[in-house]
Amino acid sequence: MNDRLPHEKGFHISWDQIHRDSRALAWRLDGHGPDDGNWRAVVAITRGGMAPAMIVARELDIRTIDTISIKSYDYQKQADTKVLKMPEASLMGDGTGILVVDDLVDTGKTLDVVRGMYPKAHFATVYAKPKGRPMVDTFITEVSQDTWIFFPWDMALQYVEPYRGHD
C-alpha cells in the first residue's frame, strides 16, 4: 500500500529546466504562426505562464505581450475557475495570431475558459497531463495525471528527510 499523498508524487522543475523546456517550446512554435509563420502577440496565463511566455517571446522576437489572469487553484486543490484580468480586446479579437502560453495544462479547465474567449488562438504549454492534452495545441513534456509538478517559483531550498527515513 502506498502511504504517500497525491502531491508527493512530485516532478521537481529547476530554473534551468524550465528555461530549457520553454526554449524547446519556442523552437517547436517557430515558423508556425498564421502570418508568414509569425505570431502577433504572446499572452501569458498568470501566474504560471509568465516565465515560459517571457522566454518564448524572447526566442521568437515577439514584442507584444499581455496577460490573462485565471484563478483555478487554492492551496494545491483545484477550485472554480475565475477570470481576474483579461487582455485588451483590441489586441485579442478572436485570437487569430495570438500565442497563449501557460506552464501546465492539468485538467484543461483553465484553457477551456480561455479557448472559449479566443477560439482561434494557439494554446501552448510546457507540460501537459492526459486530461488536459485535448485543450492544448503544442506542448513539450507529458506527465501522468497524478504527478504534482513543483515549479521553481514555488520552491525554496531546504533540507528534506530521506525517502526511507532515518537509519
NORJOHU-V319658 format. One record per residue. N is the residue number from 0. PSI is psi in whole degrees, 0 to 359 (NA if undefined). Layout:
[[N | PSI] [N | PSI]]
This chain:
[[0 | 143] [1 | 119] [2 | 3] [3 | 146] [4 | 157] [5 | 321] [6 | 353] [7 | 352] [8 | 80] [9 | 149] [10 | 105] [11 | 126] [12 | 127] [13 | 168] [14 | 319] [15 | 318] [16 | 317] [17 | 326] [18 | 312] [19 | 314] [20 | 325] [21 | 322] [22 | 320] [23 | 322] [24 | 316] [25 | 315] [26 | 321] [27 | 328] [28 | 342] [29 | 127] [30 | 5] [31 | 7] [32 | 162] [33 | 350] [34 | 82] [35 | 38] [36 | 356] [37 | 158] [38 | 143] [39 | 322] [40 | 162] [41 | 135] [42 | 120] [43 | 135] [44 | 115] [45 | 149] [46 | 330] [47 | 331] [48 | 355] [49 | 312] [50 | 310] [51 | 321] [52 | 321] [53 | 317] [54 | 315] [55 | 315] [56 | 319] [57 | 312] [58 | 326] [59 | 5] [60 | 48] [61 | 121] [62 | 343] [63 | 114] [64 | 138] [65 | 180] [66 | 153] [67 | 128] [68 | 118] [69 | 132] [70 | 121] [71 | 2] [72 | 144] [73 | 108] [74 | 59] [75 | 19] [76 | 135] [77 | 141] [78 | 183] [79 | 140] [80 | 131] [81 | 129] [82 | 121] [83 | 329] [84 | 137] [85 | 154] [86 | 167] [87 | 133] [88 | 324] [89 | 331] [90 | 317] [91 | 314] [92 | 228] [93 | 3] [94 | 354] [95 | 126] [96 | 3] [97 | 133] [98 | 111] [99 | 123] [100 | 135] [101 | 164] [102 | 321] [103 | 141] [104 | 123] [105 | 274] [106 | 345] [107 | 358] [108 | 316] [109 | 311] [110 | 328] [111 | 318] [112 | 312] [113 | 320] [114 | 325] [115 | 328] [116 | 325] [117 | 74] [118 | 338] [119 | 6] [120 | 160] [121 | 126] [122 | 122] [123 | 135] [124 | 157] [125 | 316] [126 | 151] [127 | 142] [128 | 155] [129 | 318] [130 | 328] [131 | 348] [132 | 320] [133 | 342] [134 | 348] [135 | 139] [136 | 324] [137 | 136] [138 | 170] [139 | 306] [140 | 133] [141 | 138] [142 | 161] [143 | 157] [144 | 328] [145 | 10] [146 | 133] [147 | 124] [148 | 126] [149 | 107] [150 | 153] [151 | 333] [152 | 351] [153 | 1] [154 | 157] [155 | 151] [156 | 127] [157 | 164] [158 | 141] [159 | 133] [160 | 145] [161 | 152] [162 | 318] [163 | 7] [164 | 206] [165 | 159] [166 | NA]]
